[in-house]
Amino acid sequence: MSTEVLVIIGAGGIGQAIARRQGSGKTVLLADYNETALASATTALEAAGHTVTTHPVDVASRESVNTLATAAAELGEVVQVVHTAGLSPVQASPDAILAVDLVGVALVLEEFGAVIAAGGAGIVISSMAGHMGMVPLTTEQERQLAHTPTDELLALEALAPDRVQDSGYAYALSKRANHLRVQAAAVAWGERGARVNSISPGIIFTPLAQDEMSGPGAAGYRAMIEASAAGRVGTADEIATAAAYLLGTDAQFVTGSDLLIDGGVIAALRAGRIQLAG
């Protein structure tokens, strides 16, 4: 019987939570750029009884992502791919965010779209930032972000350095592009009998969120939490629960979609209960 492979790109809190939820009976291929984080996550998953293989990856590099996809296919049948890797505005420059959060997602969708098994499914972890309306795009710009060949994306006028000068803007733009790119990729994945969707978490209690909430935007994060219907931050396990649905057989009619899981922040924003700065 062929080995089923679950690929988790990004060894952070959400990636680990999904691996715990989905990894039983599969080989978990865990990939990350940070070798220390990769080793720590592997130890935790193996201690919980999972079979884990690790692989370094730089999602901004086609060669690196291609090598990872090839390694996954050599392990067995690639049935699930979960891409959680990304940079936040307090962590990186606009250029780095576009390379990792925008181009990196496009590369993963393309390279793993070539190895995903029939009946398989993928998820990209995006962000509620893609729903905030911070990035006004024309219909043509959205088409370009969805369909421009991956290696030509950074040449788009909408991504030019003089247009994207702020890390927060780069992040929101990347996350909106993720939604568009996933929807477009669903067509190619569908030709292999596979599905792909995205999840847009709100404020989830992870180290990345803690970095953000201790940065310049801390007051804004507190305001979003207080104005939301849930009135709290979310957990990685809640994202893993949603991922289990999208990756499973109950979601066989769901592809090319984005699931917003934010405790009601975007609803509050659109109701005028939150005012975004800038």
Steps between C-alpha positions, in 0.01 A plus 500: 500500500637841402605737776276807534695822542388814682719799412513780756692807385567717802580346839322765709198467724239465227710257299557281804132507598396385153770234498371362830144500368574350158821303542378171649578210268692723259862597453522866597750690287574810705684783325624836622771758432596516869690186596457561873122530468495194276689289753283615790174429315628160389582402858153601617319313221710187537438504875128496418551186289514645149738383227689810391750570224655845479621710212637856483320737266520858384154563357625805313723274287349292221793258514449447872124448472545268203751294697252476786217391271724237342600371843134480602408297191790263564365425849164380371160630394473874574144519629505825699708816473477779757692823446528711816837673454505877490642826631311767693536879463712537815736226387607607154530761229240543224730322251543199726128476570415507129763232431382264775131571554402566139749334265564218748133406501488506120803271481354251748169491313679441171762246608269295721224524243726280288530222763175507697317167486157452347253554781756707687454847646703804589466803725676834501492686832437860398367774732199715574721787378400393149140589585563841656474704184835665569612424144271648235553296184344537159346202326801487268745506792314212665514306173874561479562387857296186438640393165842659433770231471661463841849596385362828360290604800746744655518688169136605530447875534281447807797337677762757402716630789364854460146362535568268795705698750346381825519152654138511614384581148725228356347250743138591423573498126666159526206352689249632249719353226495167685119484467520577130785260437329213682184552301696490175704197609181308577454455125839333448468294817154393388646356182688257726185422697620704798373802690663809651362770729626769733427590860519859621559498875446805713708561810619153600712450810833404342854639541451694177185667637679574825770681302234706324309578820815628667589719203383844379152367418429362849219747572334416171508128577344558841227711340424225248474239773274717715269592211466145366203279577725236658684755713813287516791368299471167321705185545705291260280202585195687369676555169594130495134407545405707196791355305380149579169581332658653188749214465241229562232321302220722634643788294518320165287775340718782639794627298639840407341651811622699799372435852516806727551401866542824692252506788303771322773763452421561132128516579571765764725688262233511230240604755714802587587382850872503421689777328824397332791739523675601180 
